[in-house]
Amino acid sequence: MGTDLKDHWEKVYSVTDVSWYQSNPRRSLDLVTQVASSRSSRIIDVGGGTSSLVDRLVELGYDGLTVLDLSGRALSVARHRLGDQDATVQWLEADVLGVTLQG
């Protein structure tokens, strides 16, 4: 994993406002629920960062969730926001280009 790339994303998530963040990820949620009708479907949010998509999916009862992001800072924000429910999600701090996912 390139440390320059990781450092970049850690710095991006050191600020509280990023332009692509949506408090209600309605479009993404609609797409996921269309293709993953089973609540036990395995879903990975690549580059999930601080996205609230995982929150909405947990609320809907999905239990095969993974959030992958290069930024540990971003994952920490999302985990903290979920509180005790963060244990229902697999959190991967990794570069999607180099991570090995288990089937």
N, C-alpha and C positions, 0 to 999 in steps of 0.2 A: 504494500500500500504506500503510495507516495505521501511523504510527510507534508509536502507543500500543499497538496490537495486537501489532506485532512486538516491541516492548520487553517486553510482558507475557510472550510465549512464550520470549524469550531468558532472562528471569528464571526462568521455570518450569524450564527445562532447566539452570539454574545449580546446581540441587540434584540430588542423585543418585537420589532416590527419588520416583517419581510413582505415583499409585495405580492407573493403568490399565496399567502396564507388565507384560508377561508374559515370563518367560525362555523359555517354550516356547509360542509362539502357535499351538497345535495346531488350534483351531477355524478360525482364519483360513487356515492352511495347507491344511486339508482343503477348505475352500470354494474356494480358488484352484486347487488341483490338480484339483478336480472340473470346473471350467469352462475351465481352460487346460491341456488335456492335452498340447499340443505344447510342447516345451521352448523353442521360439522364439516363443511367444506374447508379445505386448507387454503388460506388466503395470505399472500405476502404483500405488504405495502413497501415497495422498494423506494428508498429516498423519503420515507414517511416523516422524518424530522419531527416537528412539533404538531403535525397535522392532527386534527380532531376526528379524522376518519375512523381510527381505531376505537375511539370512545363510542361513536355511533354504532359500530359493528358489535362491540361488547354489549351495549344496551339492547341490541336486537337479538342477543343470545348466540352469536357466532363464537365458537370455541377453538377453532383451528387457526388462530391468528398469529402472524409474525410481522414485526416491523423491523426493517433493515435500513440503517443509515450509517454513513461514515462519521457523523458527529455524535459523540457520546453526550455532549451537552444537550443536543436536541432530544435524544432519547430520554435523558434524565428529566427534561421538562415534561414530556409526554407521560412518562411513568409516574411522576409526582402528581400530575393532574388526575390520573386514573385512581390514585390511592391504592387501596387493597386489591382492586380489580387488576392491577398491573401484573399480578401473578398468573392471570389467565392468558397472558400474551407472551410469546417468545420474542425477546429483544436481541437483535444482532447488531453490534457495532462493527461494521465491516464495509469494505469497498465492494460493490456489486460485481465489479469486473474480476475480483479475485477470490470471492467467497465460495466455499463448497457447501452446498445445501444438502441436507439429508432428505431422502425421498420418503 
